[in-house]
Amino acid sequence: MANKTKKNTTTTTYDDNNNTWHWILQKGTPTTFTTIALFAILIRFLVSLYPYSGFKTPPKFGDFEAQRHWMEITINLPIREWYRNGTNNDLSYWGLDYPPLTAYQSWIHGVFLRFFHPPSVSLFTSRGHESYLGKQLMRWTVISSDALIFFPAVLYFIIIHYNQPSRSRKTDLAWHITLLLLNPCLILIDHGHFQYNCISLGFTVAAVAAILSGKDLVGSVLYCLALNHKQMSLYFAPAFFSHLLGKCLRREHPVLEVSKLGFVVLGTFAAVWWPYLYSTQSFLEVIARLAPFERGIFEDYVANFWCATSILIKWKRLFATGPLKLLSFSLTIISCFPSMVQQIKSPSNKGFLYGLLNSSLAFYLFSFQVHEKSILLPLLPATMLAMEEPFIFRWFMQFAMFSMFPLMCRDGLIAPYFALFVLFILVLNTPDQNKIKENNYFYSYLGSTTRRLILFFSLILHIVYLTMQPPKKYPFLFEAIIMNLCFSQFVIVTLGCNIKQWMLNKNVKLDEIEKKLI
């Protein structure tokens, strides 16, 4: 066993004074993080110079106009009317459809815009507003949200994650910070397409860090904030629930521990929802806005089960919304179940990270009303596991980006897409990281020839999509091929990561046997 340990060490460690990151590692973690963070902000600023969703496309424009309109509504109407259809708030025109914390965030940003440029958020007359100053102020609200919430959350996670005895290599720390702050998909969606995913994902990162450090109550509050900012954060709920339940069941007073968590969760929700708890009708008005089932089981082309199989099975034509909701819910729960059982049975920090990845992938693949942008959720835990699973992360990130390619083309973000893709490849292939051996199930299962063929095919699809017109009979042929290719890779990642999570139990047993032998 000693020889085996020595062998693994020699393949993954080397002198930190002779590597790509040496120039920013000499003065410690704060300097390293600040340097990378400043570069990440610069990249965000450069991407923000390009068009956004709905740029100059009336009458409803796109996500940029939706976010601006929410600022207009929240600063001009009483809080009780934000989710209510009326003369001053036509819900058919980008009505609020996210939880109250998004509304409060919109109010804060609306006050900021009104102070510097009142016409951009004036009631009614600001619809479709696209002045240069208004656009720049909107862009800076996203960059500031990143800097104030997502960046500190990443620093918190890094401090906790690398505070373990086995995580002493400074190079890994710098590389991991870079991967988290320069996530190309998050940058393209938030600072190109235009959204505020950095807020809900930032709360999630902070929640994970708190739980990894043993602060379960703090982690629960932070996750509730994420859930109350974007309901898509529900993708992580099975992992949080099963991990915390598994920990509670192993403590001296499990019922008391569960009760404490329940009290904190209910208290956080009550605080966020307080303005809408004065009547059942008001509460239900908000709930109804958060579940837009009338839009159908999927929109556009997204690399999940429903869209991929719709080529053969016309789900929207064959089934009403009710049965589809039940079927979607059932498949999502079934696909989450193995990961949940593992964490209830054997909760661990590494298992928790795998659980986050597996539950979010299950929701992405099978839940109702998934968007292309939803891939950001499973990408987050995949990036947190990047040092443990470098190949899974690289493979998943490449196809996550590819799955968003048609959306980026519609938004006029082709140049930022390829620029960030190249930057991502350069970061992944720094000389230091090439010294880490790829030793996992995926790497050996796919084989080098298969991997190269898949990547070559994806490159050809990029070129075809940009240079050729699809047949008139099948106008979305290229999108369908791209989505099915990405879906197939996501399925492989999902199956493999569930296997990897369950193998943690085997590794624990082997460690216990080894300790007994020693």
C-alpha positions as CSV (number, residue, x, y, z in Angstrom):
1,M,0.0,0.0,0.0
2,A,2.9,2.4,0.7
3,N,4.3,1.9,-2.7
4,K,0.9,2.6,-4.3
5,T,0.6,5.9,-2.3
6,K,4.1,6.9,-3.4
7,K,3.3,6.3,-7.0
8,N,0.1,8.4,-7.0
9,T,2.0,11.3,-5.3
10,T,4.7,11.4,-7.9
11,T,2.2,11.7,-10.7
12,T,0.2,14.6,-9.3
13,T,2.7,16.8,-7.4
14,Y,5.8,18.8,-8.4
15,D,7.7,22.0,-7.4
16,D,5.4,25.0,-7.1
17,N,8.3,27.3,-7.7
18,N,8.6,26.1,-11.3
19,N,5.2,26.4,-12.9
20,T,3.0,28.8,-14.9
21,W,1.4,30.4,-11.8
22,H,4.6,31.1,-9.9
23,W,4.4,34.9,-10.5
24,I,1.1,35.3,-8.7
25,L,1.6,32.6,-6.0
26,Q,4.4,34.1,-4.0
27,K,2.3,36.4,-1.8
28,G,-0.5,34.0,-0.8
29,T,-4.2,33.3,-1.5
30,P,-5.6,36.9,-1.3
31,T,-3.1,38.2,-3.9
32,T,-3.7,35.2,-6.1
33,F,-7.5,35.6,-5.9
34,T,-7.4,39.3,-6.5
35,T,-5.2,39.1,-9.6
36,I,-7.4,36.4,-11.2
37,A,-10.6,38.3,-10.1
38,L,-9.4,41.5,-11.8
39,F,-8.7,39.6,-15.0
40,A,-12.1,37.9,-14.8
41,I,-13.8,41.3,-14.4
42,L,-11.9,42.6,-17.5
43,I,-13.2,39.6,-19.5
44,R,-16.7,40.3,-18.4
45,F,-16.4,43.9,-19.4
46,L,-15.2,43.0,-22.9
47,V,-18.0,40.5,-23.4
48,S,-20.5,43.1,-22.3
49,L,-19.5,45.3,-25.2
50,Y,-21.3,42.9,-27.6
51,P,-25.1,42.6,-28.2
52,Y,-27.5,41.0,-25.8
53,S,-30.7,39.0,-26.0
54,G,-33.4,40.9,-27.9
55,F,-31.0,43.7,-29.2
56,K,-33.1,45.9,-31.5
57,T,-35.8,43.3,-32.0
58,P,-39.2,44.8,-31.0
59,P,-41.9,44.5,-29.9
60,K,-40.8,42.4,-26.9
61,F,-37.1,42.4,-27.3
62,G,-35.5,39.8,-25.0
63,D,-34.0,39.0,-21.6
64,F,-32.3,42.4,-21.4
65,E,-35.7,44.1,-21.7
66,A,-37.2,41.7,-19.2
67,Q,-34.7,42.5,-16.6
68,R,-35.0,46.3,-17.3
69,H,-38.8,46.1,-17.2
70,W,-38.7,44.4,-13.8
71,M,-36.7,47.4,-12.5
72,E,-39.3,49.7,-14.0
73,I,-42.1,47.9,-12.3
74,T,-40.5,47.5,-8.9
75,I,-39.5,51.1,-8.4
76,N,-42.8,52.6,-9.7
77,L,-45.5,50.3,-8.2
78,P,-46.3,49.2,-4.6
79,I,-44.7,45.9,-3.6
80,R,-48.1,44.1,-3.5
81,E,-48.7,44.9,-7.2
82,W,-45.4,43.5,-8.5
83,Y,-46.8,40.1,-9.4
84,R,-50.4,41.2,-10.0
85,N,-51.9,41.8,-13.4
86,G,-53.4,45.2,-13.8
87,T,-53.5,48.5,-15.7
88,N,-50.0,49.5,-14.6
89,N,-48.5,46.0,-14.8
90,D,-49.4,43.9,-17.9
91,L,-48.1,40.5,-17.0
92,S,-48.1,39.4,-20.7
93,Y,-45.3,41.9,-21.2
94,W,-42.4,40.4,-19.3
95,G,-44.3,40.0,-16.0
96,L,-42.1,39.0,-13.0
97,D,-41.8,35.2,-13.0
98,Y,-39.0,34.7,-10.5
99,P,-39.2,34.5,-6.6
100,P,-39.3,37.7,-4.4
101,L,-35.5,38.0,-4.0
102,T,-35.2,38.6,-7.7
103,A,-37.9,41.3,-7.3
104,Y,-35.9,43.0,-4.5
105,Q,-32.7,42.8,-6.5
106,S,-34.6,44.4,-9.4
107,W,-35.7,47.2,-7.1
108,I,-32.2,47.9,-5.9
109,H,-30.9,48.0,-9.4
110,G,-33.9,50.1,-10.5
111,V,-33.0,52.7,-7.8
112,F,-29.5,52.8,-9.2
113,L,-30.6,53.3,-12.8
114,R,-33.2,55.9,-11.8
115,F,-30.5,57.9,-9.9
116,F,-28.2,58.1,-13.0
117,H,-30.6,57.8,-15.9
118,P,-34.4,58.2,-15.0
119,P,-35.7,57.7,-18.6
120,S,-34.4,54.1,-18.6
121,V,-36.8,53.0,-15.9
122,S,-39.8,55.4,-16.2
123,L,-43.2,53.7,-16.1
124,F,-44.6,52.8,-19.6
125,T,-42.3,55.2,-21.6
126,S,-39.2,53.2,-21.0
127,R,-40.3,50.1,-22.8
128,G,-37.7,48.9,-25.2
129,H,-35.3,51.5,-23.9
130,E,-31.8,51.1,-25.5
131,S,-29.9,54.3,-24.9
132,Y,-26.1,53.9,-24.6
133,L,-26.0,55.1,-21.0
134,G,-28.9,52.9,-20.0
135,K,-27.3,49.8,-21.5
136,Q,-24.0,50.5,-19.8
137,L,-25.6,51.0,-16.4
138,M,-27.5,47.7,-16.9
139,R,-24.3,45.9,-17.8
140,W,-22.6,47.3,-14.7
141,T,-25.4,46.0,-12.4
142,V,-24.5,42.5,-13.5
143,I,-20.7,43.0,-13.1
144,S,-21.2,44.5,-9.7
145,S,-23.5,41.6,-8.7
146,D,-20.7,39.2,-9.8
147,A,-18.1,41.1,-7.8
148,L,-20.2,41.5,-4.6
149,I,-21.8,38.0,-4.4
150,F,-20.3,35.4,-6.8
151,F,-16.6,36.3,-6.3
152,P,-16.7,36.4,-2.5
153,A,-18.6,33.1,-2.5
154,V,-15.9,31.5,-4.7
155,L,-13.2,32.8,-2.3
156,Y,-15.1,31.3,0.6
157,F,-15.3,28.0,-1.1
158,I,-11.6,28.0,-2.1
159,I,-10.6,28.8,1.5
160,I,-12.7,25.9,2.9
161,H,-11.9,23.5,0.1
162,Y,-8.1,24.0,0.3
163,N,-8.0,24.1,4.1
164,Q,-7.6,20.3,4.2
165,P,-4.1,18.7,4.8
166,S,-4.2,17.0,1.4
167,R,-4.8,20.3,-0.5
168,S,-1.5,22.1,0.0
169,R,-0.5,22.7,-3.6
170,K,-0.9,26.4,-4.4
171,T,-1.0,25.7,-8.2
172,D,-4.2,23.7,-7.8
173,L,-5.7,26.6,-5.9
174,A,-4.9,29.2,-8.5
175,W,-6.1,26.9,-11.3
176,H,-9.3,26.2,-9.5
177,I,-10.0,29.9,-8.8
178,T,-9.5,30.5,-12.5
179,L,-11.9,27.8,-13.6
180,L,-14.6,29.1,-11.2
181,L,-14.3,32.8,-12.1
182,L,-13.7,32.3,-15.8
183,N,-16.6,29.9,-16.4
184,P,-17.2,30.7,-20.1
185,C,-20.9,29.6,-20.0
186,L,-21.7,31.9,-17.0
187,I,-19.9,34.8,-18.6
188,L,-21.7,34.4,-21.9
189,I,-25.1,34.1,-20.3
190,D,-24.8,36.8,-17.7
191,H,-22.6,39.4,-19.5
192,G,-23.5,38.6,-23.1
193,H,-27.1,37.2,-23.3
194,F,-27.9,39.2,-20.1
195,Q,-29.1,37.7,-16.8
196,Y,-28.2,37.6,-13.1
197,N,-27.4,33.9,-12.6
198,C,-24.3,35.0,-10.7
199,I,-26.5,35.9,-7.7
200,S,-28.3,32.6,-7.2
201,L,-25.1,30.6,-8.1
202,G,-23.1,32.8,-5.7
203,F,-25.5,32.0,-2.9
204,T,-25.3,28.3,-3.8
205,V,-21.5,28.3,-3.8
206,A,-21.5,30.0,-0.4
207,A,-24.0,27.5,0.9
208,V,-21.9,24.6,-0.2
209,A,-18.8,26.1,1.4
210,A,-20.7,26.6,4.7
211,I,-21.9,23.0,4.7
212,L,-18.4,21.7,3.8
213,S,-17.1,23.6,6.9
214,G,-19.7,22.1,9.1
215,K,-22.0,25.3,9.3
216,D,-25.1,23.5,8.3
217,L,-27.6,26.2,9.5
218,V,-25.7,28.9,7.7
219,G,-25.5,26.8,4.6
220,S,-29.3,26.2,4.8
221,V,-30.0,30.0,5.0
222,L,-27.7,30.7,2.0
223,Y,-29.3,27.9,-0.1
224,C,-32.8,29.3,0.7
225,L,-31.6,32.6,-0.6
226,A,-30.5,31.0,-3.8
227,L,-33.8,29.2,-4.1
228,N,-35.7,32.5,-3.5
229,H,-33.7,34.3,-6.1
230,K,-34.2,31.7,-8.9
231,Q,-36.5,28.7,-8.6
232,M,-34.0,26.8,-10.9
233,S,-31.9,26.4,-7.8
234,L,-34.3,23.7,-6.9
235,Y,-32.0,21.5,-9.1
236,F,-29.8,21.2,-6.1
237,A,-32.5,20.5,-3.5
238,P,-32.2,16.7,-3.5
239,A,-28.5,16.9,-2.8
240,F,-28.9,19.4,0.0
241,F,-31.8,17.5,1.5
242,S,-30.2,14.1,1.4
243,H,-26.8,15.2,2.6
244,L,-28.1,17.2,5.6
245,L,-30.6,14.4,6.5
246,G,-27.8,11.9,6.4
247,K,-25.7,14.0,8.7
248,C,-28.6,14.6,11.1
249,L,-29.4,10.9,11.3
250,R,-25.8,10.2,12.6
251,R,-26.0,12.7,15.4
252,E,-27.0,12.1,19.0
253,H,-30.4,13.8,18.7
254,P,-31.5,13.4,15.0
255,V,-35.0,14.7,15.5
256,L,-33.7,17.9,17.2
257,E,-31.2,18.4,14.4
258,V,-33.8,18.1,11.7
259,S,-36.1,20.4,13.6
260,K,-33.4,23.1,13.7
261,L,-32.8,22.9,10.0
262,G,-36.6,23.0,9.4
263,F,-37.0,26.1,11.6
264,V,-34.2,27.9,9.8
265,V,-35.5,27.1,6.4
266,L,-39.1,28.2,7.3
267,G,-37.8,31.3,8.9
268,T,-35.7,32.3,5.9
269,F,-38.6,31.7,3.5
270,A,-41.0,33.6,5.8
271,A,-38.6,36.6,5.9
272,V,-38.2,36.7,2.1
273,W,-41.9,36.2,1.4
274,W,-43.3,38.4,4.2
275,P,-44.8,41.1,1.9
276,Y,-46.9,38.4,0.2
277,L,-48.1,36.5,3.3
278,Y,-50.9,38.9,4.3
279,S,-53.4,36.8,2.3
280,T,-53.7,33.4,0.6
281,Q,-54.6,35.1,-2.7
282,S,-51.5,37.2,-2.7
283,F,-49.3,34.2,-1.9
284,L,-50.9,32.1,-4.7
285,E,-50.5,35.0,-7.2
286,V,-46.7,34.8,-6.8
287,I,-46.7,31.0,-6.8
288,A,-48.6,31.0,-10.1
289,R,-46.0,33.2,-11.7
290,L,-43.2,30.8,-10.7
291,A,-44.6,27.8,-12.6
292,P,-45.3,28.7,-16.2
293,F,-46.5,25.2,-17.3
294,E,-48.4,26.7,-20.2
295,R,-45.2,27.3,-22.0
296,G,-44.8,23.6,-22.6
297,I,-42.3,20.9,-21.5
298,F,-39.4,22.7,-23.4
299,E,-38.7,25.8,-25.4
300,D,-36.4,26.2,-28.4
301,Y,-33.7,23.5,-28.6
302,V,-32.2,22.3,-25.3
303,A,-30.0,19.2,-24.9
304,N,-32.3,17.3,-22.6
305,F,-34.4,14.1,-22.8
306,W,-37.6,15.8,-23.9
307,C,-36.1,17.8,-26.8
308,A,-33.8,15.0,-28.0
309,T,-36.5,12.4,-28.1
310,S,-39.1,14.8,-29.6
311,I,-37.7,13.9,-33.0
312,L,-39.3,10.5,-32.6
313,I,-42.0,11.2,-30.0
314,K,-44.0,14.4,-30.4
315,W,-44.6,14.9,-26.7
316,K,-46.5,18.2,-27.0
317,R,-48.9,16.8,-29.5
318,L,-49.5,13.4,-27.9
319,F,-49.8,14.4,-24.2
320,A,-51.6,17.2,-22.4
321,T,-49.7,19.3,-19.9
322,G,-51.0,17.4,-16.8
323,P,-49.7,13.9,-17.8
324,L,-46.4,15.5,-19.0
325,K,-45.9,17.2,-15.6
326,L,-46.4,13.9,-13.8
327,L,-44.1,12.0,-16.2
328,S,-41.5,14.7,-15.9
329,F,-41.7,14.8,-12.2
330,S,-41.4,11.0,-11.9
331,L,-38.4,10.7,-14.2
332,T,-36.6,13.5,-12.4
333,I,-37.2,11.9,-8.9
334,I,-36.2,8.4,-10.2
335,S,-32.9,9.8,-11.7
336,C,-32.1,11.7,-8.5
337,F,-32.9,8.7,-6.2
338,P,-29.6,6.7,-6.3
339,S,-27.6,9.8,-5.5
340,M,-29.9,10.7,-2.6
341,V,-29.8,7.3,-1.1
342,Q,-26.0,7.3,-1.2
343,Q,-25.8,10.5,0.8
344,I,-28.5,9.5,3.3
345,K,-26.6,6.3,3.8
346,S,-23.0,7.6,3.8
347,P,-22.9,11.5,3.9
348,S,-19.5,13.0,3.0
349,N,-18.1,16.2,1.7
350,K,-17.0,14.7,-1.6
351,G,-20.2,12.7,-1.9
352,F,-22.1,16.0,-1.4
353,L,-20.4,17.6,-4.4
354,Y,-21.1,14.6,-6.5
355,G,-24.7,14.7,-5.3
356,L,-25.0,18.3,-6.4
357,L,-23.8,17.4,-9.8
358,N,-26.0,14.3,-10.1
359,S,-29.2,16.0,-8.9
360,S,-28.8,19.0,-11.1
361,L,-28.1,16.8,-14.1
362,A,-31.2,14.8,-13.4
363,F,-33.3,18.0,-13.3
364,Y,-31.6,19.3,-16.5
365,L,-32.3,16.1,-18.4
366,F,-35.9,15.4,-17.2
367,S,-37.6,18.3,-15.5
368,F,-40.3,20.5,-17.0
369,Q,-39.5,23.8,-18.8
370,V,-35.7,23.5,-19.1
371,H,-33.8,26.3,-21.0
372,E,-30.4,26.2,-22.6
373,K,-29.2,28.5,-19.8
374,S,-30.1,25.8,-17.2
375,I,-26.9,24.0,-18.0
376,L,-25.2,26.6,-15.7
377,L,-26.5,24.7,-12.7
378,P,-24.8,21.3,-13.2
379,L,-21.7,23.1,-14.5
380,L,-21.3,24.7,-11.0
381,P,-20.6,21.5,-9.1
382,A,-18.7,20.0,-12.0
383,T,-16.3,23.0,-11.7
384,M,-16.1,22.5,-7.9
385,L,-15.0,18.9,-8.6
386,A,-12.6,19.9,-11.4
387,M,-9.5,18.9,-9.4
388,E,-10.9,15.5,-8.5
389,E,-12.4,14.9,-11.9
390,P,-10.5,17.0,-14.5
391,F,-11.6,15.0,-17.5
392,I,-15.2,14.9,-16.6
393,F,-15.1,18.7,-16.1
394,R,-13.3,19.4,-19.4
395,W,-15.6,17.1,-21.4
396,F,-18.7,18.4,-19.8
397,M,-17.8,22.0,-20.1
398,Q,-17.0,21.7,-23.9
399,F,-20.4,20.2,-24.7
400,A,-22.2,22.6,-22.3
401,M,-20.8,25.4,-24.3
402,F,-21.7,23.7,-27.6
403,S,-25.3,23.2,-26.4
404,M,-25.5,27.0,-26.1
405,F,-24.0,27.7,-29.5
406,P,-27.3,28.3,-31.4
407,L,-28.4,30.7,-28.7
408,M,-25.2,32.6,-28.9
409,C,-25.6,32.9,-32.7
410,R,-29.1,34.3,-32.3
411,D,-27.8,36.9,-29.8
412,G,-24.8,37.9,-32.0
413,L,-22.3,36.6,-29.6
414,I,-20.3,34.4,-31.9
415,A,-17.0,36.3,-31.4
416,P,-17.1,36.2,-27.6
417,Y,-18.2,32.5,-27.8
418,F,-15.1,31.4,-29.7
419,A,-12.8,33.8,-27.8
420,L,-13.9,32.3,-24.5
421,F,-13.7,28.8,-25.9
422,V,-10.0,29.4,-26.8
423,L,-9.3,31.0,-23.4
424,F,-10.9,28.0,-21.8
425,I,-8.7,25.5,-23.8
426,L,-5.6,27.5,-22.9
427,V,-6.4,27.5,-19.2
428,L,-7.2,23.8,-19.3
429,N,-3.9,23.0,-21.1
430,T,-1.4,24.9,-19.0
431,P,1.8,22.9,-18.6
432,D,1.2,22.4,-14.9
433,Q,-2.2,20.8,-15.4
434,N,-0.9,18.5,-18.2
435,K,1.3,16.9,-15.6
436,I,-1.9,15.5,-13.8
437,K,-2.7,12.1,-15.1
438,E,-6.2,11.5,-16.3
439,N,-7.1,8.4,-14.3
440,N,-10.8,7.8,-14.3
441,Y,-13.6,5.7,-15.8
442,F,-14.5,8.2,-18.5
443,Y,-11.1,8.6,-19.9
444,S,-10.5,4.9,-20.3
445,Y,-14.0,4.1,-21.4
446,L,-14.2,6.6,-24.3
447,G,-10.8,5.9,-25.6
448,S,-8.6,8.5,-27.4
449,T,-9.9,7.7,-30.9
450,T,-13.5,8.0,-29.9
451,R,-12.9,11.3,-28.1
452,R,-11.1,12.7,-31.1
453,L,-13.9,11.7,-33.4
454,I,-16.6,13.2,-31.2
455,L,-14.6,16.5,-30.9
456,F,-13.9,16.6,-34.6
457,F,-17.6,16.0,-35.3
458,S,-18.5,18.9,-33.0
459,L,-16.0,21.1,-34.8
460,I,-17.6,20.3,-38.2
461,L,-21.0,21.1,-36.8
462,H,-19.8,24.5,-35.7
463,I,-18.6,25.2,-39.3
464,V,-21.8,23.8,-40.8
465,Y,-24.1,25.8,-38.6
466,L,-22.3,29.0,-39.5
467,T,-21.8,28.5,-43.2
468,M,-24.7,26.3,-44.5
469,Q,-28.5,26.6,-44.7
470,P,-30.6,23.7,-43.5
471,P,-33.2,22.1,-45.9
472,K,-36.4,24.1,-46.1
473,K,-38.4,21.0,-45.0
474,Y,-36.2,20.7,-41.8
475,P,-35.3,24.3,-40.8
476,F,-34.0,23.2,-37.4
477,L,-32.0,20.2,-38.5
478,F,-28.7,21.5,-37.4
479,E,-30.0,22.5,-34.0
480,A,-31.5,19.0,-33.6
481,I,-28.2,17.4,-34.4
482,I,-26.2,19.6,-32.0
483,M,-28.7,19.0,-29.2
484,N,-28.7,15.2,-29.6
485,L,-24.9,15.1,-29.7
486,C,-24.7,17.1,-26.5
487,F,-27.6,15.2,-24.9
488,S,-25.7,11.9,-25.5
489,Q,-22.6,13.2,-23.7
490,F,-24.6,14.6,-20.8
491,V,-26.2,11.1,-20.4
492,I,-22.8,9.5,-20.3
493,V,-21.6,12.1,-17.7
494,T,-24.7,11.5,-15.6
495,L,-24.4,7.7,-15.5
496,G,-20.6,7.9,-14.8
497,C,-21.0,10.4,-12.0
498,N,-23.6,8.4,-10.3
499,I,-21.3,5.4,-10.4
500,K,-18.4,7.5,-9.1
501,Q,-20.6,8.7,-6.2
502,W,-21.5,5.1,-5.2
503,M,-17.9,4.1,-5.5
504,L,-17.1,6.4,-2.6
505,N,-18.7,3.9,-0.3
506,K,-16.3,1.2,-1.6
507,N,-13.3,3.6,-1.1
508,V,-14.3,4.3,2.5
509,K,-14.5,0.5,3.2
510,L,-11.1,0.0,1.7
511,D,-9.6,2.8,3.8
512,E,-11.1,1.2,7.0
513,I,-9.6,-2.1,6.1
514,E,-6.2,-0.5,5.4
515,K,-6.3,1.2,8.8
516,K,-7.0,-2.1,10.5
517,L,-4.0,-3.7,8.7
518,I,-1.7,-0.9,9.7
